[in-house]
């Protein structure tokens, strides 16, 4: 039942549209339940994104609700489909909370990932030592074994960027994120070398928003937009906060996020200039280490 109750952005969007289609057709929840041989409770859970709906159930509801538009049908079927790239973490499911499972789902299924980080290097780009320092700092209560587990999991997440047909990934980093000495100067220098090694347009692009553009970006928190291709044609905005995450697909939130990304890209250094800045920071760290 835990699987059925997990509300993902896909299920929430699908449920909302199915409810709107049912109401527009003048069909009661009871009638819909009878059509797919269930009860009102399941219809309610489907419409609130708390229960999966099968392809056969969808086809039945399409007929009942008079959803004749072929593109709409394909879109709803795509929304209902579960991704096939995320089985790698199923064995760890009992140790992961719902918010984190949804993050893994989006990372596995999205065709494009656009991330803005104001303080840290994104998890998909972290080295082992950097990830260890971050996790120890954020979750100081964890045992060494638990830290190792979550570090290994973070590194395993990065396989999504190395698979065949990886998502297009853009990381926009505030300059502070590549200067903050997480784990110390040696760890940061190795982390920056890793960023330089993986920065390859257009599949994976890293751009830095410099300090002199700090005025307005200071008020923007970190967020990620996961974009799905047609027929799904869906953007989901992930906003982490202390103790959890929000996954939002409301049109206005998505528009605001893309406007913010456009401003960040305009303020950011080019990929080449960003690489030069990271190289200069590595040199500074090496010189500081040599002079210590």
N, C-alpha and C positions, 0 to 999 in steps of 0.2 A: 504493500500500500504506500510505502514511502515514495516509490517511483511515481506512482499515480498522483501524489499530492504536490510534487515539485512544480512550482509555477515558473516557467521560463518566459522570456519575452515573446517567443514564438507563440506559445500557448495562450498568453494573455491577448495578443493581437488577434489570433484566430478566434478565441472565445468571444471577443467583443464584436467581431464582424458577423459571426454566426448569430449572436443575440440580435444584432441590428437587422439581419436578414429575416430572422424568425418574426420579429415584431412588425417589420414592413409587410410581411406576407399575412399578418393577422393570425399566426399560428400560436397556440398556447404551448407552454412548457409541457403540459400533460400530453398534448397531441404529438409533440416531438418525441417525447419519451416512449410513447406507444409505437411510433414508427420504427424506432431502433431497438425495441424490445427491452426497455430499461425503465427507470423511474425518474421522477422529477429531480431527485437529488443529483443523479448523474448529469442531467442536462444543466443544472445549476453549476456543477463543478466544471463541466466542459466550458461553459460560458464565462466562468471566472478564471479559466486557465489552470484549474487544479486537477484536470483529468485528461488523459489522452483520448483522442477520437480516431477510430480506425478508418481506413480508406472506404470500406463498405458502409460504415455509418455516415461518412461524409457524403457519399453518393446518394444515400437515402435522404439525407437532409437537403441536399441540392434540389432533388425532385420535389420534396415537400415544400421548400421555401421558394421554389420557382427561380433558382439561380441558373439562368440559361447562358450567361456570358462565358464563353470558353476561356478567355484570359483570366477572369475572376476565379473560375473553377481550378485552373492550373495553379494560380497563386495560393489559393486556400489549401490545395493538396500539398504544395511545397511547404507551407507553414506547418502543416500537420506532420510532415515527414521528419523523422528523427535522423540526425546526422550519422554518418557511418565511420567517422574518423576518430571517435573519442573512446573507443573500447580500451585503450591502453591504461586508463585510470580506474576502470571498473573494479579492479581487485583491491583498490584502496578506498573505495566508496565510503566504508563505515567510518573512516578517519577524517572525512572531509565534510564541511558544512554545505548547506544548500547554495549559499552565495558563491562559494568557491567552485562548486560543481558547475554552476551556470557560467562562470568565467572560463573554465576549461572547455565547456561546450562551444562557446562563442569563438574561442581561439582556434578550436579544431574545425569549425564549420564555416567561418567567415571567409569571404573572398578578398577582403581588404581590411586592414587594421590600421587605424590612425590614432596615435597616442601622443598626448602632451604630458610631460612630467616636469614638475617644478622643483623637485628636491632630490629624486633618486633616478638612477638608470633603470629603465623598465625591466621587469622580471624576465621577459623573453630575451634580453640582451646581457644579462648578468653573468659574470664568471662565478666559479664555485666559491672562491674566497670572498668575493664581494657579497654574494648571496648569503653566505654563512654569517658575515658581519651584520647584514641587514636583519636577518631572521633572529639572531641572538639579541640584537638591540630591541627589536619590536616585541619579541616574545621571550623575555628574559626568564620566564617561569618554565620554559621547556627544558627537558633533559637533553643530554648530549645525543642520545639515540633519536629523540624526536627532532632535534635540529637537523641531524643527518638525513632523516626521512624527508623533511620538507625541503631541504636543499636539493636532494636527489630528485624530488618531484618537480621542483622549479626548473632544474636542468632538463628533465625529461620533457617538460612543456616546450622547450625550445626546438624539439624535433619537428614541430609544425613548420618551422622556417626552413628546414632542410629536406622536407619530403618532396616528392614529385608534385608539381603544380602547387607550390606554397602560396599562402596569401600575400598580396602586395602589402608591404609594411612600411609605414612612415612614422618615425619617432622624432618629435619636436621636443627638444630638451632646453630648459632654461639653463643659462651658463652655470648657475649655482649647483645644478645637478651633476655637472662634470668636474666641479672643483671641490665639492665637499668630500673630505678625506674619510670616507666610510672604510673602516678597517685599517686606516693608516695610509701613508704615502705610497708604500710599495703595492698594496692592494689596489689603490686607485690607479696607479700607473699601469698595472697589468690590465685593469678593467678598460682603460682608455685604449690601450693597444688592441684589445679585443674588439672594441667598437670600430677602430680604424680597419681592422681585418675583415669585418663582416659588412661594412658600409659599401654596398654595391647597388647603384641605381640600375633599373627602376624597381627591382624586386625588394630591396631593403635600403631605405634612405634615412640618414640621420642628419638632422639640421639643428643648429644651436641658436637659441634666442639670446643675444649678448646682453651683458649687464646694462649697457647704455640704452636698451629698450625696456628697462625694468619698470618704468613708470606705471604702465597700465597692466602689464602681465602679472604684477605682484598680487593683484586681487583675483587672479584666475587660479582655481584649484586644478589638480591633475584630473584628467579624464581620458577615456578611450572610446572611439567610435568603431563598432564592428559593422561592416557593410556586407550584405548578402546580394548575390547577383540575381537577375531575372531568372525564373518568374517570381522568386520570393521578393526581390526588390525591397529589402528592409534594412534600415539602419537602427542599431541599438547603441545607446550611450551608456557607458559604464562609468559610474562616479563612486570611487571608494571613499569611505569615511571611517572614523574610529569605531571599530567593532563590526563593520559590515560593508555592504555595497548596495548601490541602486542601479537598476537596469531599466532604462527609460527609452520608450519608442514613440512618445508623443511627438506629433509633427512640429510643434513649436520648440520643444527641447532640441530636437534634431536640427532644425533650422538655426537655432542659436548656437549650437555646437559647431556647425559648419561655418557660420560667420566668424566665430572665434578662431577656428583653425585657419581660415583665410587670412585673418589679421596676424596670426602667429607666423604663418609662412611668409607674409610680406615683411615681417619684422626680423625674421631669422636670417642668419648667414646662409650662403649657398652651401651645397654639400662640400665643395672643395675648400671653401673658407672655414667651414666647421671642422674639417679634417686638419687644416693648418692650426686652428686654435687648440684642438686636442693634442696635436704633436707638440705644440709649444708648452702646454701644461705638463706633458710627460717629461719634457726636457727640464722644466723648472723643478719637478719632483726629483729627477735624477741628480740635478745639481745640488739641491738641498740635501739629499741623502749623502752625496759625496763630500759636502762641506760639513756634515754633522760630526 
